[in-house]
Amino acid sequence: MLTDLEKNAIRDHYRTLSDNLPQFRPRPAQREMIAAIANAFSRTLSRQEGDENPPDRQGESIAVIEGPTGVGKSLAYLLAGGIMAQTRGKRLIVSSATIALQEQLVGRDLPFVVEKSGLEMSFALAKGRGRYLCLYKLYQLTQSHAQQTLLGFEPAPSVLWDSKPQQSDLDTLTDMAKQFANRQFNGDRDTWSEKIDDNLWFKVTNDRHGCLKNACPNRPECPFFLARDVLDTVDVVVANHDLLLADISMGGGVILPAPEQSFYCIDEAHHLPKKALNQFAAEHSWLQAIWTMEKFPTQSQKILTFLHDKWELANLANEAAASLLDCLNEWQFHLYDSPELNQESEREHEAIWLWEDGIIPPDLATLVHNTHVSASSLLKHINALNDALGQARRDKNQDNAQLDAFSSEFGGFVARAEQIAAVWEQMATVAANEKEPPLAKWISRRFDDKNVDFTFHASPISSAAMLASGLWRKAAGAVLTSATLQSLGNFNLLLQQTGLHWLPETTTLALQSPFNFAQQGELYIPPLSASPKDPIAHTDEVVKWLPKLIDDKAAIGTLVLFTSRKQMNDVAFRLPENLLPHILVQGEQSKAKILEQHYANLQEGKPSIIFGLDSFAEGLDLPHEACVHVIIVKLPFSMPDNPIEKTQSRWIEKRGGKPFMEITVPEASIKLIQAVGRLIRTENDYGRITILDNRIKTQRYGQQMLACLPPFKRLG
């Protein structure tokens, strides 16, 4: 229950904010959201003193809030969440799906709330280790630090270079070291002035396995630890979904504050289920695994130069590595003989061998078992060796540069062994019964300039169980919010995908939009005769209708949204000459460049027409004349075309369900609402939505989707 202190604090800071903004207009929906968050967080359960078991949480301190554009969601959750975190002795963790929102929160929203509301609240941006430079690795590779002259063996460990480095790569790393030494670069990848190749960055990035922690000679200036030290001192930590989920997958409280001590504000929450699937999935390269196993005996031999009494453990690790290498070599025959991976028509593209329903092919059962056992055994022994190295470093009375260098190098092998074991743990798992969702398992094949490689993949088809056990039942409280969380008029899809349907006391709330859609916008559905199910005929009609819908003289912005790049390019190619100079097509230049050109066209008094795909249908803010007409070419159905979605669809069908109605239509409804939401961004915006897909009127599911759109004035 909210205390009087909390009620007064929220009221007073909200009033201070409104007093400091002459044009501030109180929004009923924003106040409703503030109250809902405060009430949810006030119901948090605490562990009883002396009780080792956490409280039995049933969602009483969790709120799912749909807040349409214009409500002022970030102000609401920062103000209410910040005050409740302070009064309840918790940390506030704000998570977003996109970098753009993270930067907005840290660069604009949080400073605004602190300045205008008078609420004293410190904050910092949290990033994963992978965004930071490891100085120890950098100095090993560039030989630019004085300590390297003391090492006495391999100046650049072979594990860091799996092929001969290009001179351009060495030049980049040397420049990086110089700029860091001169305080021109802070070690954060996002602040490096030029684009850096992922493979090169991987050579010098921070990772938990190879990190020497406090024993590292570069610890005082380590970019990762300096950033992490700041997180321990602030009230609000701004993260992204990937980092939040990585922390949860490790048990929570490893990267971010512990869930029991945290209130979470999860913005852009509709992305959370699929982000979670990506986090809980596992994969590894066949060639890289072979390379790692072939290199391992050299590593174990080096270990014995430091750990003379660990020969037996090193031998066990060597045996496991040899066994795993035998298994990987045996896989070669199955990979090259598989019809799914060796179709001639697929040789220039990625080929997929999906194991239907996650069932291991009978002729591979023994090999899968042996690979799993070998990978698990290797990880067990390699972890034991790594622990022994750590103990040896701690036992030294003085610094040992060689031991430190090797420990960092060996960390790379630990990471790869962990990655391989994670894949085969899932590959070997068999569902206990038909009610339990299967794992998606598949093998992909890709060609590069030199050779062919295969990748083993495994993934859950739902992240609900992991989110429920790893986050919701541990967190002190959470609010999930976005402009679009409902699907077909309810929250069922999101609750099921996130596992919140198992926590019956979870609160759901759909806030009213502050916009007057009936006065600000129109909805037009032209009488097209062709269905998108006939792509050629539908494209012909789109080409015919667009010149009728777009004025080539008016200096206004038009956004035309496609679901197919092929159709987008076909339509752009066939439009009349009077429209061609005004069209900006996604893919021909960067998104930033397209938007820059779009505004330049409008300022010059010209029309501007953006042809875009999914990424232009969400998160794009084009207020006023920048977007007066949104044309939706096709309902945004996403048919199951990846292994996870195919496995999920088959599982639903086998249980008597209909994946199209249970998943495809609800997800398309969310995407359609997001696309429509590009039109009205402020109380002063106006314009028209046009939908060039007759299924929205002729099909029952289309009528359901239509009923969920804002109440625009209907034309025709």
For each residue, the residues with C-beta under 8 A, 3 or more apart:
1: 42 43
2: 6 7 38 39 42
3: 6 7 42 87
4: 7 8
5: 8 9 87
6: 2 3 9 10 38 42 83 84 87
7: 2 3 4 10 11 38
8: 4 5 11 12
9: 5 6 12 13 83 87
10: 6 7 13 14 34 38 79 80 83
11: 7 8 14 15
12: 8 9 15 16
13: 9 10 16 17 79 83 117 118 119
14: 10 11 17 18 31 34 79 117
15: 11 12 18 19
16: 12 13 19 20 116 117 118
17: 13 14 20 21 24 75 79 113 116 117 118
18: 14 15 21 24 26
19: 15 16
20: 16 17 24 115 116 117
21: 17 18 24 116
22:
23:
24: 17 18 20 21
25:
26: 18 30 31
27: 30 31 70 71 72 514
28: 31 32 512
29: 32 33 67 68 71 511 512 513 514
30: 26 27 33 34 71 72 73 75 76
31: 14 26 27 28 34 35
32: 28 29 35 36 509 511
33: 29 30 36 37 65 67 71 73 76 77 80 481 509 511
34: 10 14 30 31 37 38 76 79 80
35: 31 32 38 39 80
36: 32 33 39 40 63 65 479 507 509
37: 33 34 40 41 63 65 76 77 80 81 84 265 479
38: 2 6 7 10 34 35 41 42 80 83 84
39: 2 35 36 42 43 63
40: 36 37 43 60 61 62 63 477 479 507
41: 37 38 44 61 80 81 84 85 88 263 476 477 479
42: 1 2 3 6 38 39 61 84 88
43: 1 39 40 60 61 477
44: 41 60 61 88 90 263 476 477
45: 55 56 57 60 61
46: 55
47: 51 53 54 55 260
48: 51 55
49:
50:
51: 47 48
52:
53: 47
54: 47 57 260 473 474
55: 45 46 47 48
56: 45
57: 45 54 60 61 472 473 474 475 503
58: 503 504 505
59: 62 472 500 503 504 505 506 507
60: 40 43 44 45 57 505
61: 40 41 42 43 44 45 57 475 476 477 478
62: 40 59 472 475 477 478 479 480 500 503 505 506 507
63: 36 37 39 40 478 479 480 506 507 508 509
64: 269 479 480 481 485 491 494 495 500 506 507 508 509
65: 33 36 37 73 479 480 481 485 508 509 510 511
66: 481 482 483 484 485 486 491 509 510 511
67: 29 33 71 73 76 481 482 483 511
68: 29 71 483 511 512 513 514 515 677
69: 483 513 515 677 680 681
70: 27 513 514 515 681 682 683
71: 27 29 30 33 67 68 76 511 513 514
72: 27 30 75 76
73: 30 33 65 67 76 77 267 481 483
74: 77 78 104 105 109 267
75: 17 30 72 78 79 109 112 113
76: 30 33 34 37 67 71 72 73 79 80
77: 33 37 73 74 80 81 94 265 267 479 481
78: 74 75 81 82 94 105 109 110 113 121 236 265
79: 10 13 14 17 34 75 76 82 83 113 117 119
80: 10 33 34 35 37 38 41 76 77 83 84
81: 37 41 77 78 84 85 92 94 263 265 479
82: 78 79 85 86 92 113 119 121 235 236
83: 6 9 10 13 38 79 80 86 87 119
84: 6 37 38 41 42 80 81 87 88 90 263 477
85: 41 81 82 88 90 91 92 235 236 263
86: 82 83 89 121 235
87: 3 5 6 9 83 84
88: 41 42 44 84 85 263 476
89: 86 261
90: 44 84 85 261 262 263 476 477
91: 85 235 236 237 257 261 262 263
92: 81 82 85 235 236 237 262 263 265
93: 236 237 239 244 256 257 262 263 264 265
94: 77 78 81 105 236 237 238 239 264 265 267
95: 238 239 240 241 243 244 264 265 266 267
96: 101 102 105 238 240 241 267 268
97: 101 240 241 267 268 271 272 275
98: 101 102 240 268 619
99: 102 103 240
100: 103 104 619
101: 96 97 98 104 105 267 268 619
102: 96 98 99 105 106 125 238 239 240
103: 99 100 106 107
104: 74 100 101 107 108 109
105: 74 78 94 96 101 102 108 109 110 238
106: 102 103 110 123 124 125 238
107: 103 104 111
108: 104 105 111 112
109: 74 75 78 104 105 112 113
110: 78 105 106 113 114 121 123 236 238
111: 107 108 114 115
112: 75 108 109 115 116
113: 17 75 78 79 82 109 110 116 117 119 121
114: 110 111 117 119 120 121
115: 20 111 112
116: 16 17 20 21 112 113
117: 13 14 16 17 20 79 113 114
118: 13 16 17
119: 13 79 82 83 113 114
120: 114
121: 78 82 86 110 113 114 235 236
122: 233 234 235 236
123: 106 110 234 235 236 237 238
124: 106 227 230 231 234 236 237 238
125: 102 106 238 239
126: 227 231 237 238 239 243 255 256
127: 131 132 188 190 227 243
128: 131 242 243 246 255
129: 132 205 206 207 208 211 224
130: 189 205 206 207
131: 127 128 188 189 190 205
132: 127 129 187 188 189 205 206 222 223 224 227
133: 138 176 180 187 188 189 204 205 206 223
134: 137 138 204 205 206 207 210 211 222 224
135: 138 139 145 180 187 218 221 222 223
136: 139 140 212 216 217 218 404 408
137: 134 140 141 160 203 204 205 210 408
138: 133 134 135 141 142 144 173 176 177 180 204
139: 135 136 142 143 144 145 147 148 177 218
140: 136 137 143 148 155 156 157 160 405 408
141: 137 138 156 160 161 170 173 203 204
142: 138 139 145 170 173 174 176 177
143: 139 140 148 155 156
144: 138 139 148 174 177 178 181
145: 135 139 142 148 177
146: 149
147: 139 150 151 217 401
148: 139 140 143 144 145 151 155
149: 146
150: 147 401
151: 147 148 154 155 401 402 405
152: 401 402
153: 402 405
154: 151 157 158
155: 140 143 148 151
156: 140 141 143 160 161
157: 140 154 160 405 406 408 409
158: 154 161 295
159: 162 295 299 409 412 413
160: 137 140 141 156 157 203 409 412
161: 141 156 158 164 165 203
162: 159 288 291
163:
164: 161
165: 161 169 170
166: 169 170
167: 170 171
168: 171 172
169: 165 166 172 173 197 200
170: 141 142 165 166 167 173 174
171: 167 168 174 175
172: 168 169 175 176 196 200
173: 138 141 142 169 170 176 177 200 203 204
174: 142 144 170 171 177 178
175: 171 172 178 179
176: 133 138 142 172 173 179 180 185 192 204
177: 138 139 142 144 145 173 174 180 181
178: 144 174 175 181 182
179: 175 176 182 184 185
180: 133 135 138 176 177 183 184 185 186 187
181: 144 177 178
182: 178 179
183: 180 186
184: 179 180
185: 176 179 180 191 192 193
186: 180 183 191 223
187: 132 133 135 180 222 223 224
188: 127 131 132 133 191 192 223 227
189: 130 131 132 133 192 196 201 205
190: 127 131
191: 185 186 188
192: 176 185 188 189 196
193: 185
194:
195:
196: 172 189 192 200 201
197: 169 200 201
198: 201 202
199: 202 203
200: 169 172 173 196 197 203 204
201: 189 196 197 198 204 205
202: 198 199 205
203: 137 141 160 161 173 199 200
204: 133 134 137 138 141 173 176 200 201
205: 129 130 131 132 133 134 137 189 201 202
206: 129 130 132 133 134 211 222 223 224
207: 129 130 134 210 211 411 412 415
208: 129 211 411
209: 386 411 412 414 415 418
210: 134 137 207 407 408 409 410 411 412 414 415
211: 129 134 206 207 208 216 224 408 411
212: 136 215 216 219 393 404 407 408
213: 216 219
214: 219
215: 212 219 393 394 404
216: 136 211 212 213 219 222 404
217: 136 147 399 401 404
218: 135 136 139 221 222
219: 212 213 214 215 216 222 225
220:
221: 135 218 226
222: 132 134 135 187 206 216 218 219 225 226
223: 132 133 135 186 187 188 206 226 227
224: 129 132 134 187 206 211 227 228
225: 219 222 228 229
226: 221 222 223 229 230
227: 124 126 127 132 188 223 224 230 231
228: 224 225 231 232
229: 225 226 232 233
230: 124 226 227 233 234
231: 124 126 227 228 234 237 256 257
232: 228 229
233: 122 229 230
234: 122 123 124 230 231 237
235: 82 85 86 91 92 121 122 123
236: 78 82 85 91 92 93 94 110 121 122 123 124
237: 91 92 93 94 123 124 126 231 234 256 257
238: 94 95 96 102 105 106 110 123 124 125 126
239: 93 94 95 102 125 126 243 244 256
240: 95 96 97 98 99 102 243 244
241: 95 96 97 244 245 266 268 271 272 275 276
242: 128 245 246 275 278 279
243: 95 126 127 128 239 240 246 247 255 256
244: 93 95 239 240 241 247 248 256 264 266
245: 241 242 248 249 275 276 279 280
246: 128 242 243 249 250 255 279
247: 243 244 250 252 253 254 255 256
248: 244 245 251 252 259 279 466 467 470 471
249: 245 246 279 280 466 470
250: 246 247 254 255
251: 248 254 470
252: 247 248 256 258 259 470 471 474
253: 247 256 257 258 259 261
254: 247 250 251
255: 126 128 243 246 247 250
256: 93 126 231 237 239 243 244 247 252 253 262
257: 91 93 231 237 253 261 262
258: 252 253 261 262
259: 248 252 253 262 264 471 474 475 476
260: 47 54 474 475 476
261: 89 90 91 253 257 258 476
262: 90 91 92 93 256 257 258 259 475 476
263: 41 44 81 84 85 88 90 91 92 93 475 476 477 478 479
264: 93 94 95 244 259 471 475 477 478 479
265: 37 77 78 81 92 93 94 95 478 479 481
266: 95 241 244 269 272 478 479 480 481
267: 73 74 77 94 95 96 97 101 481 482
268: 96 97 98 101 241 271 482
269: 64 266 272 480 481 482 485 494 498
270: 482 484 485 494 670
271: 97 241 268 274 275
272: 97 241 266 269 275 276 467 480 498
273: 276 277 462 463 464 467 494 497 498
274: 271 277 278 463
275: 97 241 242 245 271 272 278 279
276: 241 245 272 273 279 280 463 466 467 498
277: 273 274 280 281 459 460 461 462 463 644
278: 242 274 275 281
279: 242 245 246 248 249 275 276 463
280: 245 249 276 277 459 460 463 466
281: 277 278 457 458 459 460 644
282: 419 422 423 425 426 457 458 459
283: 419 423 455 456 457 458
284: 288 289 416 419 420 423 455 456
285: 288 289 453 454 455
286: 289 290 328 331 335 453 454 455 456
287: 290 291 451 453 454
288: 162 284 285 291 292 416 453
289: 284 285 286 292 293 324 328 416 420
290: 286 287 293 294 325 328 329
291: 162 287 288 294 295
292: 288 289 295 296 413 416 417 420
293: 289 290 296 321 322 324 325 328
294: 290 291 297 325
295: 158 159 291 292 298 299 413
296: 292 293 299 300 317 318 321 413
297: 294 300 301 318 321
298: 295 301 302
299: 159 295 296 302 303 409 410 413
300: 296 297 303 304 314 317 318 321 385
301: 297 298 304 305 314
302: 298 299 305 306 406
303: 299 300 306 307 310 314 385 388 389 406 410
304: 300 301 307 308 310 311 314
305: 301 302 308
306: 302 303 389 392 402 403 406
307: 303 304 310 314 385 388 389 392
308: 304 305 311
309:
310: 303 304 307 313 314 385 388
311: 304 308 314 315
312: 315 316
313: 310 316 317 381 384 385 388
314: 300 301 303 304 307 310 311 317 318 385
315: 311 312 318 319
316: 312 313 319 320 377 381
317: 296 300 313 314 320 321 378 381 382 384 385
318: 296 297 300 314 315 321 322
319: 315 316 322 323
320: 316 317 323 324 374 377 378 380 381
321: 293 296 297 300 317 318 324 325 378
322: 293 318 319 325 326
323: 319 320 326 327 370 373 374 377 378
324: 289 293 320 321 327 328 371 374 375 378 420
325: 290 293 294 321 322 328 329
326: 322 323 329 330 374
327: 323 324 330 331 367 370 371 374
328: 286 289 290 293 324 325 331 332 371
329: 290 325 326 332
330: 326 327 333 334 367
331: 286 327 328 334 335 367 371 454
332: 328 329 335 336
333: 330 336 337
334: 330 331 337 338 364 367
335: 286 331 332 338 341 443 445 454
336: 332 333 341 342
337: 333 334 342
338: 334 335 341 342 353 443
339: 342 343
340: 343 351 352 353 354
341: 335 336 338 346 351 352 353 443 445 454
342: 336 337 338 339 346 351 445
343: 339 340 346 347 351
344: 347
345:
346: 341 342 343 349 350 351 445
347: 343 344 351 447
348: 447
349: 346
350: 346 444 445 446
351: 340 341 342 343 346 347 444 445
352: 340 341 442 443 444 643
353: 338 340 341 442 443 444 445
354: 340 440 441 442 643 646 647
355: 358 359 360 361 441 442
356: 359 647 650
357: 438 647 650 651 654
358: 355 430 431 438 439 440 441 647
359: 355 356 430 438
360: 355 364 365 368 427 428 430 441
361: 355 364 365
362: 365
363:
364: 334 360 361 367 368
365: 360 361 362 368 369
366: 369 370
367: 327 330 331 334 364 370 371
368: 360 364 365 371 372 424 427 428
369: 365 366 372 373 428
370: 323 327 366 367 373 374
371: 324 327 328 331 367 368 374 375 424 427 428
372: 368 369 375 376 424 425 427 428
373: 323 369 370 376 377
374: 320 323 324 326 327 370 371 377 378
375: 324 371 372 378 379 417 420 421 423 424 425
376: 372 373 379 380 421 424 425
377: 316 320 323 373 374 380 381
378: 317 320 321 323 324 374 375 381 382 417 420 421
379: 375 376 382 383 417 418 420 421
380: 320 376 377 383 384
381: 313 316 317 320 377 378 384 385
382: 317 378 379 385 386 413 414 417
383: 379 380 386 387 414
384: 313 317 380 381 387 388
385: 300 303 307 310 313 314 317 381 382 388 389 410
386: 209 382 383 389 390 407 410 411 414
387: 383 384 390 391
388: 303 307 310 313 384 385 391 392
389: 303 306 307 385 386 392 393 403 406 407 410
390: 386 387 393 394 407
391: 387 388 394 395
392: 306 307 388 389 395 396 403
393: 212 215 389 390 396 400 403 404 407
394: 215 390 391
395: 391 392
396: 392 393 399 400 403
397:
398:
399: 217 396 404
400: 393 396 403 404
401: 147 150 151 152 217 404 405
402: 151 152 153 306 405 406
403: 306 389 392 393 396 400 406 407
404: 136 212 215 216 217 393 399 400 401 407 408
405: 140 151 153 157 401 402 408 409
406: 157 302 303 306 389 402 403 409 410
407: 210 212 386 389 390 393 403 404 410 411
408: 136 137 140 157 210 211 212 404 405 411
409: 157 159 160 210 299 405 406 412 413
410: 210 299 303 385 386 389 406 407 413 414
411: 207 208 209 210 211 386 407 408 414 415
412: 159 160 207 209 210 409 415 416
413: 159 292 295 296 299 382 409 410 416 417
414: 209 210 382 383 386 410 411 417 418
415: 207 209 210 411 412 418 419
416: 284 288 289 292 412 413 419 420
417: 292 375 378 379 382 413 414 420 421
418: 209 379 414 415 421 422
419: 282 283 284 415 416 422 423
420: 284 289 292 324 375 378 379 416 417 423 424
421: 375 376 378 379 417 418 424 425
422: 282 418 419 425 426
423: 282 283 284 375 419 420 426 427 456 457 458
424: 368 371 372 375 376 420 421 427 428 456
425: 282 372 375 376 421 422 428 429
426: 282 422 423 429 439 441 458 459
427: 360 368 371 372 423 424 441 456 458
428: 360 368 369 371 372 424 425
429: 425 426 439
430: 358 359 360
431: 358 434 436 437 438 439
432: 436
433: 436
434: 431 654 655
435: 655
436: 431 432 433
437: 431 460 461 462 648 651
438: 357 358 359 431 461 647 651
439: 358 426 429 431 458 459 460 461 647
440: 354 358 457 458 459 460 461 643 644 646 647 648
441: 354 355 358 360 426 427 457 458 643
442: 352 353 354 355 457 643
443: 335 338 341 352 353 454 455 456 457
444: 350 351 352 353 454 455 457
445: 335 341 342 346 350 351 353 452 453 454 455
446: 350 452 453 454 455
447: 347 348 451 452
448: 451 452 453
449:
450:
451: 287 447 448
452: 445 446 447 448
453: 285 286 287 288 445 446 448
454: 285 286 287 331 335 341 443 444 445 446
455: 283 284 285 286 443 444 445 446
456: 283 284 286 423 424 427 443
457: 281 282 283 423 440 441 442 443 444 643
458: 281 282 283 423 426 427 439 440 441
459: 277 280 281 282 426 439 440 643 644
460: 277 280 281 437 439 440 463 465 466
461: 277 437 438 439 440 644 647 648 651
462: 273 277 437 465 497 648
463: 273 274 276 277 279 280 460 466 467 497 498 499
464: 273 467 468 496 497 498 499 501 502
465: 460 462 468 469 499
466: 248 249 276 280 460 463 469 470 499
467: 248 272 273 276 463 464 470 471 472 498 499 500
468: 464 465 471 472 473 498 499 500 502 503
469: 465 466 473 499
470: 248 249 251 252 466 467 474
471: 248 252 259 264 467 468 474 475 478
472: 57 59 62 467 468 475 478 498 499 500 503
473: 54 57 468 469 503
474: 54 57 252 259 260 470 471
475: 57 61 62 259 260 262 263 264 471 472 478
476: 41 44 61 88 90 259 260 261 262 263
477: 40 41 43 44 61 62 84 90 263 264
478: 61 62 63 263 264 265 266 471 472 475
479: 36 37 40 41 62 63 64 65 77 81 263 264 265 266
480: 62 63 64 65 266 269 272 485 494 498 500
481: 33 64 65 66 67 73 77 265 266 267 269 485
482: 66 67 267 268 269 270 485
483: 66 67 68 69 73 674 677
484: 66 270 670 673 674 677
485: 64 65 66 269 270 480 481 482 491 494 510
486: 66 489 490 491 494 510 670 708
487: 490 491 492 493 494 666 667 669 670
488: 665 666 669 704 705 708
489: 486 704 707 708
490: 486 487 493
491: 64 66 485 486 487 494 495 508 510
492: 487 495 496 501 666
493: 487 490 496 497 663 666 667 670
494: 64 269 270 273 480 485 486 487 491 497 498 500
495: 64 491 492 498 500 501 506 508
496: 464 492 493 499 501
497: 273 462 463 464 493 494
498: 269 272 273 276 463 464 467 468 472 480 494 495
499: 463 464 465 466 467 468 469 472 496 502 503
500: 59 62 64 467 468 472 480 494 495 503 506
501: 464 492 495 496
502: 464 468 499
503: 57 58 59 62 468 472 473 499 500 506
504: 58 59
505: 58 59 60 62
506: 59 62 63 64 495 500 503
507: 36 40 59 62 63 64
508: 63 64 65 491 495
509: 32 33 36 63 64 65 66
510: 65 66 485 486 491
511: 29 32 33 65 66 67 68 71
512: 28 29 68
513: 29 68 69 70 71 517 710
514: 27 29 68 70 71 683
515: 68 69 70 520 680 683 685 710
516: 519 520 683
517: 513 520 521 680 710 711 712
518: 521 711 712 713
519: 516 713
520: 515 516 517 680 683 685 686 687
521: 517 518 679 680 686 687 688 689 710 712 713
522: 687 688 689 712 713 714 715
523: 688 689 690 691 709 712 713 714 715
524: 688 689 690 691 715 716
525: 690 691 694 696 697 716
526: 545 549 690 692 716
527: 694 716
528: 538 541 545 692 693 694
529: 541 694
530: 534 537 538 540 541 694
531: 534 537 538 694 695
532: 535 538 634 635 693 695
533: 538
534: 530 531 537 538
535: 532 538 539 564 567
536: 539 540
537: 530 531 534 540 541
538: 528 530 531 532 533 534 535 541 542 567 634 692
539: 535 536 542 543 567 570 571
540: 530 536 537 543 544
541: 528 529 530 537 538 544 545 692
542: 538 539 545 546 567 571 633 692
543: 539 540 546 571 574 575
544: 540 541 547 548
545: 526 528 541 542 548 549 692
546: 542 543 549 550 560 571 575 579 631
547: 544 550 575 576 578 579
548: 544 545
549: 526 545 546 629 631 690
550: 546 547 558 579 607 609 629 631
551: 554 556 607
552: 578 579 582 607
553: 607
554: 551 607
555: 601 602 604 605 606 607 625
556: 551 602 607 608 625 628 629
557: 598 602 607 608 609 610 622 625 626 627 628 629
558: 550 607 608 609 610 627 628 629 630 631
559: 610 612 616 620 622 627 629 630 631 678
560: 546 609 610 611 612 631 633
561: 612 613 616 617 630 631 632 633 636 675 678
562: 565 567 568 571 611 612 613 633 634
563: 567 613 614 633 634 635 636 637 638
564: 535 567 568 634
565: 562 568 569 587 613
566: 569 570
567: 535 538 539 542 562 563 564 570 571 633 634
568: 562 564 565 571 572 585 586 611 612 613 633
569: 565 566 572 573 585
570: 539 566 567 573 574
571: 539 542 543 546 562 567 568 574 575 611 633
572: 568 569 575 583 585 611
573: 569 570
574: 543 570 571
575: 543 546 547 571 572 579 580 583
576: 547 579 580
577: 580
578: 547 552
579: 546 547 550 552 575 576 582 583 609
580: 575 576 577 583
581:
582: 552 579 601 606 607 608 609
583: 572 575 579 580 609 611
584: 588 589 594 597 598 608 609 610 611
585: 568 569 572 588 611
586: 568 591 594 610 611 612 613 615 616
587: 565
588: 584 585
589: 584 593 594 597
590: 593 594
591: 586 594 595 615 616
592: 595 596
593: 589 590 596 597
594: 584 586 589 590 591 597 598 610
595: 591 592 598 599 622
596: 592 593 599 600
597: 584 589 593 594 600 601 608
598: 557 584 594 595 601 602 608 610 622 626
599: 595 596 602 603 608 626
600: 596 597 603 604
601: 555 582 597 598 604 606 607 608
602: 555 556 557 598 599 605 606 608 625 626
603: 599 600
604: 555 600 601
605: 555 602
606: 555 582 601 602
607: 550 551 552 553 554 555 556 557 558 582 601
608: 556 557 558 582 584 597 598 599 601 602
609: 550 557 558 560 579 582 583 584
610: 557 558 559 560 584 586 594 598 616
611: 560 562 568 571 572 583 584 585 586
612: 559 560 561 562 568 586 615 616 617 620
613: 561 562 563 565 568 586 616 617
614: 563 617 618 636 671
615: 586 591 612 618 619
616: 559 561 586 591 610 612 613 620 678
617: 561 612 613 614 620 636 671 674 675 678
618: 614 615 671 674 675
619: 98 100 101 615
620: 559 612 616 617 678
621: 681
622: 557 559 595 598 626 627 678 681
623: 626 627 681 682 684 685
624: 682 684 685
625: 555 556 557 602 628
626: 557 598 599 602 622 623
627: 557 558 559 622 623 630 678 679 681 685 687
628: 556 557 558 625 679 686 687 688
629: 549 550 556 557 558 559 679 687 688 690
630: 558 559 561 627 675 676 678 679 687 688 689 690
631: 546 549 550 558 559 560 561 690 691 692
632: 561 635 636 672 675 676 689 690 691 692 693
633: 542 560 561 562 563 567 568 571 692 693
634: 532 538 562 563 564 567 637 692 693
635: 532 563 632 668 672 691 693 695 696 702 705
636: 561 563 614 617 632 668 671 672 675
637: 563 634 664 665 668
638: 563 641 664 667 668 671
639: 664
640: 645 646 648 649 659 663 664
641: 638 645 646
642: 645 646
643: 352 354 440 441 442 457 459 646 647
644: 277 281 440 459 461 647 648
645: 640 641 642 648 649
646: 354 440 640 641 642 643 649 650
647: 354 356 357 358 438 439 440 461 643 644 650 651
648: 437 440 461 462 640 644 645 651 652 659 663
649: 640 645 646 652 653 659 663
650: 356 357 646 647 653 654
651: 357 437 438 461 647 648 654 655
652: 648 649 655 657 658 659 662 663
653: 649 650 656 657 658 659
654: 357 434 650 651
655: 434 435 651 652
656: 653
657: 652 653 662
658: 652 653 661 662
659: 640 648 649 652 653 662 663 664
660: 663 664 665
661: 658 664 665 701
662: 652 657 658 659 665 666
663: 493 640 648 649 652 659 660 666 667
664: 637 638 639 640 659 660 661 667 668
665: 488 637 660 661 662 668 669 701 704 705
666: 487 488 492 493 662 663 669 670
667: 487 493 638 663 664 670 671
668: 635 636 637 638 664 665 671 672 705
669: 487 488 665 666 672 673 704 705 708
670: 270 484 486 487 493 666 667 673 674
671: 614 617 618 636 638 667 668 674 675
672: 632 635 636 668 669 675 676 705 708 709
673: 484 669 670 676 677 708 709
674: 483 484 617 618 670 671 677 678
675: 561 617 618 630 632 636 671 672 678
676: 630 632 672 673 679 689 709 710
677: 68 69 483 484 673 674 680
678: 559 561 616 617 620 622 627 630 674 675 681
679: 521 627 628 629 630 676 685 687 688 689
680: 69 515 517 520 521 677 685 686 687 710
681: 69 70 621 622 623 627 678 685
682: 70 623 624 685
683: 70 514 515 516 520
684: 623 624
685: 515 520 623 624 627 679 680 681 682
686: 520 521 628 680
687: 520 521 522 627 628 629 630 679 680
688: 521 522 523 524 628 629 630 679 715
689: 521 522 523 524 630 632 676 679 709 712
690: 523 524 525 526 549 629 630 631 632
691: 523 524 525 631 632 635 696
692: 526 528 538 541 542 545 631 632 633 634
693: 528 532 632 633 634 635 696 702
694: 525 527 528 529 530 531 697 698
695: 531 532 635 698 699 701 702
696: 525 635 691 693 699 702 703 705 706
697: 525 694 702 703 706
698: 694 695 702
699: 695 696 702 703
700: 703 704
701: 661 665 695 704 705
702: 635 693 695 696 697 698 699 705 706
703: 696 697 699 700 706 707
704: 488 489 665 669 700 701 707 708
705: 488 635 665 668 669 672 696 701 702 708 709
706: 696 697 702 703 709
707: 489 703 704
708: 486 488 489 669 672 673 704 705
709: 523 672 673 676 689 705 706 712
710: 513 515 517 521 676 680
711: 517 518
712: 517 518 521 522 523 689 709
713: 518 519 521 522 523
714: 522 523
715: 522 523 524 688
716: 524 525 526 527
